[in-house]
Amino acid sequence: MSEAATRYRREAVERAVRGSGQASSEVRRAAFDNAGVPPAAAALVDKVARTAWKITDEDVAAARAAGLSEDEIFELVVCAAFGQATRQLEAGLAAVAAAIADDGGRR
């Protein structure tokens, strides 16, 4: 991955997690990590991280009914998606690096 792409990705994550927003940085970081998420958002964040294609209007409505604002829901969903994408990217890059190492760098 290019140095510029890595830098842009890190900057985007940093802004999503630590930038201004309705949800606290701590809660956004928890959504990014999918760990320690407050109960009001835990089910939605976990679903974004594990089975995003199954999210329904009812999932969002449940978070809203639990007291989250539309802005908080949006921010937490974005952070959860960034977190899962980051974990998948890092796993893929590690697998490629391992394959190259196992191959003695001949590829």
DSSP file (Angstrom, degrees, kcal/mol; ACC not computed):
  #  RESIDUE AA STRUCTURE BP1 BP2  ACC     N-H-->O    O-->H-N    N-H-->O    O-->H-N    TCO  KAPPA ALPHA  PHI   PSI    X-CA   Y-CA   Z-CA
    1    1 A M              0   0    0      0, 0.0     0, 0.0     0, 0.0     0, 0.0   0.000 360.0 360.0 360.0 139.5    0.0    0.0    0.0
    2    2 A S     >  -     0   0    0      1,-0.1     4,-2.2     4,-0.0     5,-0.2  -0.263 360.0-120.8 -68.6 155.3    1.3    3.4   -0.9
    3    3 A E  H  > S+     0   0    0      1,-0.2     4,-2.4     2,-0.2     5,-0.2   0.888 114.2  51.9 -61.4 -39.9    2.5    5.7    1.9
    4    4 A A  H  > S+     0   0    0      2,-0.2     4,-2.8     1,-0.2     5,-0.2   0.923 108.9  49.3 -64.8 -44.3    0.0    8.3    0.7
    5    5 A A  H  > S+     0   0    0      1,-0.2     4,-2.4     2,-0.2    -1,-0.2   0.911 111.8  49.1 -62.2 -41.9   -2.9    5.9    0.9
    6    6 A T  H  X S+     0   0    0     -4,-2.2     4,-2.4     2,-0.2    -1,-0.2   0.920 112.4  48.2 -62.2 -44.3   -1.9    4.7    4.4
    7    7 A R  H  X S+     0   0    0     -4,-2.4     4,-2.5     2,-0.2    -2,-0.2   0.923 112.4  47.9 -63.7 -45.1   -1.7    8.3    5.5
    8    8 A Y  H  X S+     0   0    0     -4,-2.8     4,-2.4     2,-0.2    -1,-0.2   0.901 111.7  50.5 -63.7 -40.8   -5.1    9.3    4.1
    9    9 A R  H  X S+     0   0    0     -4,-2.4     4,-2.3    -5,-0.2    -1,-0.2   0.937 111.8  47.2 -62.4 -46.4   -6.7    6.2    5.6
   10   10 A R  H  X S+     0   0    0     -4,-2.4     4,-2.6     1,-0.2    -2,-0.2   0.894 111.9  50.6 -62.6 -40.2   -5.2    7.0    9.0
   11   11 A E  H  X S+     0   0    0     -4,-2.5     4,-2.3     2,-0.2    -1,-0.2   0.897 109.8  50.3 -65.1 -40.1   -6.3   10.6    8.8
   12   12 A A  H  X S+     0   0    0     -4,-2.4     4,-2.2     2,-0.2    -2,-0.2   0.924 112.8  46.2 -63.9 -44.1   -9.9    9.6    7.9
   13   13 A V  H  X S+     0   0    0     -4,-2.3     4,-2.6     2,-0.2     5,-0.3   0.926 111.1  52.7 -63.4 -44.7  -10.0    7.2   10.8
   14   14 A E  H  X>S+     0   0    0     -4,-2.6     4,-3.0     1,-0.2     5,-0.5   0.907 110.8  46.9 -58.7 -43.5   -8.6    9.8   13.2
   15   15 A R  H  X5S+     0   0    0     -4,-2.3     4,-1.6     3,-0.2    -1,-0.2   0.901 113.1  48.9 -66.8 -39.8  -11.2   12.4   12.1
   16   16 A A  H  <5S+     0   0    0     -4,-2.2    -2,-0.2    -5,-0.2    -1,-0.2   0.906 121.4  34.3 -65.8 -40.7  -14.0    9.9   12.5
   17   17 A V  H  <5S+     0   0    0     -4,-2.6    12,-0.3    -5,-0.2    11,-0.2   0.882 135.2  20.1 -83.9 -40.4  -12.9    8.8   15.9
   18   18 A R  H  <5S+     0   0    0     -4,-3.0    -3,-0.2    -5,-0.3    -2,-0.2   0.548  98.5  99.9-112.0  -9.5  -11.5   12.0   17.4
   19   19 A G  S  <<S-     0   0    0     -4,-1.6     2,-0.1    -5,-0.5    -4,-0.0  -0.031  88.2 -66.3 -69.1 179.4  -13.0   14.8   15.4
   20   20 A S  S    S+     0   0    0      2,-0.0     2,-0.3     4,-0.0    -1,-0.2  -0.373  73.7 132.8 -67.6 147.3  -16.0   16.9   16.5
   21   21 A G        -     0   0    0     -3,-0.1     4,-0.1     1,-0.1    51,-0.1  -0.980  65.1 -99.2-177.3 175.2  -19.3   15.0   16.7
   22   22 A Q  S    S+     0   0    0     -2,-0.3     2,-0.2    49,-0.1    50,-0.1   0.859 103.2  66.0 -80.8 -38.5  -22.3   14.3   18.8
   23   23 A A  S    S-     0   0    0     48,-0.2    45,-0.0     1,-0.1    -2,-0.0  -0.590  97.8-103.9 -81.1 147.2  -21.0   11.0   20.2
   24   24 A S     >  -     0   0    0     -2,-0.2     4,-2.5     1,-0.1     5,-0.2  -0.278  24.5-115.8 -67.3 157.1  -18.0   11.2   22.5
   25   25 A S  H  > S+     0   0    0      1,-0.2     4,-2.6     2,-0.2     5,-0.2   0.861 116.5  56.9 -59.7 -35.8  -14.6   10.2   21.2
   26   26 A E  H  > S+     0   0    0      2,-0.2     4,-2.1     1,-0.2    -1,-0.2   0.910 109.1  44.0 -64.0 -42.2  -14.6    7.4   23.7
   27   27 A V  H  > S+     0   0    0      2,-0.2     4,-2.3     1,-0.2    -2,-0.2   0.889 113.3  51.1 -71.2 -38.4  -17.8    5.9   22.4
   28   28 A R  H  X S+     0   0    0     -4,-2.5     4,-2.3   -11,-0.2    -2,-0.2   0.897 110.6  49.5 -64.5 -38.6  -16.7    6.4   18.7
   29   29 A R  H  X S+     0   0    0     -4,-2.6     4,-2.5   -12,-0.3    -2,-0.2   0.898 109.3  52.0 -65.6 -40.4  -13.4    4.6   19.6
   30   30 A A  H  X>S+     0   0    0     -4,-2.1     5,-1.9     2,-0.2     4,-1.4   0.907 110.0  48.9 -61.7 -41.1  -15.4    1.8   21.2
   31   31 A A  H  <5S+     0   0    0     -4,-2.3    -2,-0.2     2,-0.2    -1,-0.2   0.910 110.1  51.4 -64.3 -41.6  -17.5    1.5   18.0
   32   32 A F  H  <5S+     0   0    0     -4,-2.3    -2,-0.2     1,-0.2    -1,-0.2   0.921 118.2  37.6 -58.7 -44.9  -14.3    1.4   15.9
   33   33 A D  H  <5S-     0   0    0     -4,-2.5    -1,-0.2     2,-0.2    -2,-0.2   0.621 101.3-135.2 -81.2 -14.1  -12.9   -1.4   18.1
   34   34 A N  T  <5S+     0   0    0     -4,-1.4     2,-0.3     1,-0.2    -3,-0.2   0.925  70.8 110.8  51.6  48.2  -16.3   -3.1   18.5
   35   35 A A  S   <S+     0   0    0     -5,-1.9    -2,-0.2    -6,-0.1    -1,-0.2  -0.967  72.8   7.8-151.1 130.5  -15.5   -3.4   22.2
   36   36 A G  S    S+     0   0    0     -2,-0.3    -6,-0.1     1,-0.2    -5,-0.1   0.769  77.7 166.1  72.2  25.9  -17.0   -1.8   25.2
   37   37 A V        -     0   0    0     -7,-0.2    -1,-0.2     1,-0.1     5,-0.1  -0.556  44.4-103.4 -75.0 135.2  -19.8   -0.1   23.2
   38   38 A P    >>  -     0   0    0      0, 0.0     3,-1.9     0, 0.0     4,-1.6  -0.228  33.4-109.5 -56.6 149.1  -22.6    1.3   25.4
   39   39 A P  H 3> S+     0   0    0      0, 0.0     4,-0.6     0, 0.0    -2,-0.1   0.809 114.2  64.7 -52.2 -35.5  -25.7   -0.9   25.5
   40   40 A A  H 34 S+     0   0    0      1,-0.2    26,-0.2     2,-0.1    28,-0.2   0.794 119.9  22.2 -60.7 -27.3  -27.8    1.6   23.5
   41   41 A A  H <> S+     0   0    0     -3,-1.9     4,-2.8     2,-0.1     5,-0.3   0.501  96.2  96.8-116.2  -7.9  -25.5    1.1   20.5
   42   42 A A  H  X S+     0   0    0     -4,-1.6     4,-2.5     1,-0.2     5,-0.2   0.883  85.5  46.4 -57.8 -46.5  -23.9   -2.3   21.0
   43   43 A A  H  X S+     0   0    0     -4,-0.6     4,-2.1     2,-0.2    -1,-0.2   0.923 115.8  45.5 -64.8 -43.7  -26.2   -4.4   18.9
   44   44 A L  H  > S+     0   0    0      2,-0.2     4,-2.3     1,-0.2    -2,-0.2   0.933 114.1  48.1 -65.8 -45.7  -26.1   -2.0   15.9
   45   45 A V  H  X S+     0   0    0     -4,-2.8     4,-2.2     1,-0.2    -2,-0.2   0.919 112.5  48.8 -61.7 -44.3  -22.3   -1.6   16.1
   46   46 A D  H  X S+     0   0    0     -4,-2.5     4,-2.3    -5,-0.3     5,-0.3   0.890 110.7  51.0 -63.9 -38.2  -21.8   -5.3   16.3
   47   47 A K  H  X S+     0   0    0     -4,-2.1     4,-2.2    -5,-0.2     7,-0.3   0.888 108.6  51.5 -67.7 -37.8  -24.1   -5.9   13.4
   48   48 A V  H  X S+     0   0    0     -4,-2.3     4,-0.6     1,-0.2    -2,-0.2   0.929 114.7  44.1 -60.6 -44.3  -22.3   -3.3   11.3
   49   49 A A  H  < S+     0   0    0     -4,-2.2    -2,-0.2    -5,-0.2    -1,-0.2   0.846 128.3  24.6 -71.0 -34.8  -19.0   -5.1   12.1
   50   50 A R  H  < S+     0   0    0     -4,-2.3    -3,-0.2    -5,-0.2    -2,-0.2   0.847 138.9   7.9-103.0 -40.2  -20.2   -8.6   11.6
   51   51 A T  H ><  +     0   0    0     -4,-2.2     3,-2.4    -5,-0.3     4,-0.2  -0.400  63.0 161.1-144.4  60.3  -23.1   -8.7    9.2
   52   52 A A  G >< S+     0   0    0     -4,-0.6     3,-1.6     1,-0.3    -4,-0.1   0.795  73.0  65.4 -56.7 -31.6  -23.6   -5.2    7.8
   53   53 A W  G 3  S+     0   0    0      1,-0.3    -1,-0.3    -3,-0.1    -5,-0.1   0.615  97.2  57.6 -68.9 -10.3  -25.7   -6.5    4.9
   54   54 A K  G <  S+     0   0    0     -3,-2.4    -1,-0.3    -7,-0.3    -2,-0.2   0.396  74.8 124.1 -99.7   1.9  -28.4   -7.6    7.4
   55   55 A I    <   -     0   0    0     -3,-1.6     2,-0.2    -4,-0.2   -11,-0.0  -0.410  40.2-173.0 -67.7 136.4  -29.0   -4.1    8.9
   56   56 A T     >  -     0   0    0     -2,-0.1     4,-1.5     1,-0.1     3,-0.5  -0.737  42.1-101.4-122.4 171.0  -32.6   -3.1    8.8
   57   57 A D  H  > S+     0   0    0     -2,-0.2     4,-2.7     1,-0.2     5,-0.2   0.841 122.0  61.1 -58.8 -32.8  -34.6    0.0    9.6
   58   58 A E  H  > S+     0   0    0      2,-0.2     4,-2.3     1,-0.2    -1,-0.2   0.856  99.2  54.5 -65.2 -35.4  -35.6   -1.7   12.8
   59   59 A D  H  > S+     0   0    0     -3,-0.5     4,-1.6     2,-0.2    -1,-0.2   0.923 112.2  43.3 -63.7 -43.5  -32.0   -1.9   13.9
   60   60 A V  H  X S+     0   0    0     -4,-1.5     4,-2.3     1,-0.2    -2,-0.2   0.906 112.4  53.2 -68.0 -41.7  -31.6    1.8   13.5
   61   61 A A  H  X S+     0   0    0     -4,-2.7     4,-2.9     1,-0.2    -2,-0.2   0.871 105.7  54.5 -61.5 -36.9  -35.0    2.4   15.1
   62   62 A A  H  X S+     0   0    0     -4,-2.3     4,-1.5     2,-0.2    -1,-0.2   0.900 108.8  47.6 -64.5 -40.8  -33.9    0.3   18.1
   63   63 A A  H  <>S+     0   0    0     -4,-1.6     5,-2.0     2,-0.2    -2,-0.2   0.896 113.2  49.0 -65.7 -39.2  -30.8    2.5   18.6
   64   64 A R  H ><5S+     0   0    0     -4,-2.3     3,-1.7     1,-0.2    -2,-0.2   0.922 110.1  50.5 -64.8 -44.3  -33.0    5.6   18.3
   65   65 A A  H 3<5S+     0   0    0     -4,-2.9    -1,-0.2     1,-0.3    -2,-0.2   0.782 102.7  61.9 -65.1 -26.5  -35.5    4.2   20.8
   66   66 A A  T 3<5S-     0   0    0     -4,-1.5    -1,-0.3   -26,-0.2    -2,-0.2   0.475 130.6 -92.1 -79.3  -1.6  -32.5    3.5   23.2
   67   67 A G  T < 5S+     0   0    0     -3,-1.7     2,-0.3     1,-0.3    -3,-0.2   0.454  80.4 135.8 111.3   1.0  -31.8    7.3   23.2
   68   68 A L      < -     0   0    0     -5,-2.0    -1,-0.3   -28,-0.2     2,-0.1  -0.608  48.3-130.1 -83.6 142.5  -29.3    7.8   20.4
   69   69 A S     >  -     0   0    0     -2,-0.3     4,-2.6     1,-0.1     5,-0.2  -0.399  27.1-106.6 -80.4 165.1  -29.7   10.8   18.1
   70   70 A E  H  > S+     0   0    0      1,-0.2     4,-2.5     2,-0.2     5,-0.2   0.898 122.5  51.9 -58.4 -40.7  -29.6   10.4   14.3
   71   71 A D  H  > S+     0   0    0      2,-0.2     4,-2.7     1,-0.2    -1,-0.2   0.918 109.6  48.5 -63.9 -43.5  -26.2   12.0   14.3
   72   72 A E  H  > S+     0   0    0      2,-0.2     4,-2.6     1,-0.2     5,-0.2   0.918 111.1  50.5 -62.6 -43.3  -24.8    9.7   17.0
   73   73 A I  H  X S+     0   0    0     -4,-2.6     4,-2.5     2,-0.2     5,-0.2   0.943 111.7  47.9 -59.9 -47.9  -26.1    6.7   15.1
   74   74 A F  H  X S+     0   0    0     -4,-2.5     4,-2.5     1,-0.2    -2,-0.2   0.942 112.8  48.2 -58.1 -49.2  -24.5    7.9   11.9
   75   75 A E  H  X S+     0   0    0     -4,-2.7     4,-2.4     1,-0.2    -1,-0.2   0.903 113.3  46.9 -60.6 -43.0  -21.2    8.5   13.7
   76   76 A L  H  X S+     0   0    0     -4,-2.6     4,-2.5     2,-0.2    -1,-0.2   0.874 111.6  50.6 -70.2 -36.5  -21.1    5.2   15.4
   77   77 A V  H  X S+     0   0    0     -4,-2.5     4,-2.5    -5,-0.2    -2,-0.2   0.924 111.4  48.6 -65.3 -43.6  -22.0    3.3   12.2
   78   78 A V  H  X S+     0   0    0     -4,-2.5     4,-2.8    -5,-0.2    -2,-0.2   0.932 113.4  47.0 -61.5 -45.4  -19.2    5.1   10.3
   79   79 A C  H  X S+     0   0    0     -4,-2.4     4,-2.6     1,-0.2    -2,-0.2   0.898 111.9  50.3 -65.0 -39.8  -16.7    4.3   13.1
   80   80 A A  H  X S+     0   0    0     -4,-2.5     4,-2.4     2,-0.2    -1,-0.2   0.913 112.6  47.0 -63.5 -41.8  -17.8    0.7   13.3
   81   81 A A  H  X S+     0   0    0     -4,-2.5     4,-2.7     2,-0.2     5,-0.2   0.919 112.2  49.6 -67.1 -43.2  -17.5    0.3    9.5
   82   82 A F  H  X S+     0   0    0     -4,-2.8     4,-2.4     2,-0.2    -2,-0.2   0.922 111.7  50.2 -58.7 -43.8  -14.0    2.0    9.5
   83   83 A G  H  X S+     0   0    0     -4,-2.6     4,-2.4     2,-0.2    -2,-0.2   0.931 112.6  44.4 -62.6 -47.1  -13.0   -0.3   12.3
   84   84 A Q  H  X S+     0   0    0     -4,-2.4     4,-2.4     1,-0.2    -1,-0.2   0.914 113.7  50.5 -66.0 -41.5  -14.1   -3.5   10.5
   85   85 A A  H  X S+     0   0    0     -4,-2.7     4,-2.7     1,-0.2    -1,-0.2   0.897 110.6  50.7 -62.3 -39.1  -12.6   -2.4    7.2
   86   86 A T  H  X S+     0   0    0     -4,-2.4     4,-2.7    -5,-0.2     5,-0.2   0.922 110.1  48.8 -64.7 -44.5   -9.3   -1.6    9.0
   87   87 A R  H  X S+     0   0    0     -4,-2.4     4,-2.1     1,-0.2    -2,-0.2   0.911 113.7  46.8 -62.4 -41.4   -9.2   -5.0   10.6
   88   88 A Q  H  X S+     0   0    0     -4,-2.4     4,-2.4     2,-0.2    -2,-0.2   0.912 112.7  49.2 -67.3 -42.3   -9.9   -6.7    7.3
   89   89 A L  H  X S+     0   0    0     -4,-2.7     4,-2.8     2,-0.2     5,-0.2   0.937 111.9  48.4 -61.8 -46.8   -7.3   -4.7    5.5
   90   90 A E  H  X S+     0   0    0     -4,-2.7     4,-2.2     1,-0.2    -1,-0.2   0.889 111.8  49.7 -62.6 -39.2   -4.7   -5.4    8.1
   91   91 A A  H  X S+     0   0    0     -4,-2.1     4,-2.1    -5,-0.2    -1,-0.2   0.912 112.4  48.0 -65.3 -42.0   -5.5   -9.1    8.0
   92   92 A G  H  X S+     0   0    0     -4,-2.4     4,-2.2     2,-0.2    -2,-0.2   0.921 112.1  48.0 -64.8 -44.3   -5.2   -9.1    4.2
   93   93 A L  H  X S+     0   0    0     -4,-2.8     4,-2.5     1,-0.2    -1,-0.2   0.881 111.4  51.3 -64.3 -37.6   -1.9   -7.3    4.2
   94   94 A A  H  X S+     0   0    0     -4,-2.2     4,-2.5    -5,-0.2    -1,-0.2   0.894 109.2  50.8 -65.7 -38.9   -0.5   -9.6    6.8
   95   95 A A  H  X S+     0   0    0     -4,-2.1     4,-2.3     2,-0.2    -2,-0.2   0.904 111.3  47.6 -65.4 -41.1   -1.6  -12.6    4.7
   96   96 A V  H  X S+     0   0    0     -4,-2.2     4,-2.4     2,-0.2    -2,-0.2   0.929 112.4  49.4 -64.3 -45.0    0.1  -11.2    1.6
   97   97 A A  H  X S+     0   0    0     -4,-2.5     4,-2.4     1,-0.2    -2,-0.2   0.907 111.8  49.0 -61.0 -41.4    3.3  -10.4    3.6
   98   98 A A  H  X S+     0   0    0     -4,-2.5     4,-2.7     2,-0.2    -1,-0.2   0.898 110.4  50.8 -65.4 -40.2    3.3  -14.0    5.0
   99   99 A A  H  X S+     0   0    0     -4,-2.3     4,-1.5     2,-0.2    -2,-0.2   0.897 111.4  47.9 -65.3 -39.8    2.8  -15.5    1.6
  100  100 A I  H  <>S+     0   0    0     -4,-2.4     5,-2.7     2,-0.2     6,-0.3   0.918 112.9  48.3 -65.6 -42.8    5.7  -13.5    0.2
  101  101 A A  H ><5S+     0   0    0     -4,-2.4     3,-1.2     1,-0.2    -2,-0.2   0.909 111.3  49.8 -63.7 -42.3    7.9  -14.4    3.2
  102  102 A D  H 3<5S+     0   0    0     -4,-2.7    -1,-0.2     1,-0.3    -2,-0.2   0.802 110.3  51.7 -65.3 -28.6    7.0  -18.1    2.8
  103  103 A D  T ><5S-     0   0    0     -4,-1.5     3,-0.9    -5,-0.2    -1,-0.3   0.430 115.3-116.2 -88.3  -1.0    7.8  -17.9   -0.9
  104  104 A G  T < 5 -     0   0    0     -3,-1.2    -3,-0.2    -4,-0.3    -2,-0.1   0.713  62.4 -69.3  72.6  19.4   11.2  -16.4   -0.2
  105  105 A G  T 3 <S+     0   0    0     -5,-2.7    -1,-0.2    -6,-0.2    -4,-0.1   0.664  97.4 133.5  75.6  15.9   10.2  -13.1   -2.0
  106  106 A R    <         0   0    0     -3,-0.9    -2,-0.1    -6,-0.3    -1,-0.1   0.589 360.0 360.0 -76.6  -9.7   10.2  -14.7   -5.4
  107  107 A R              0   0    0     -7,-0.2    -1,-0.2     0, 0.0    -7,-0.1   0.470 360.0 360.0 -85.3 360.0    6.8  -13.2   -6.4
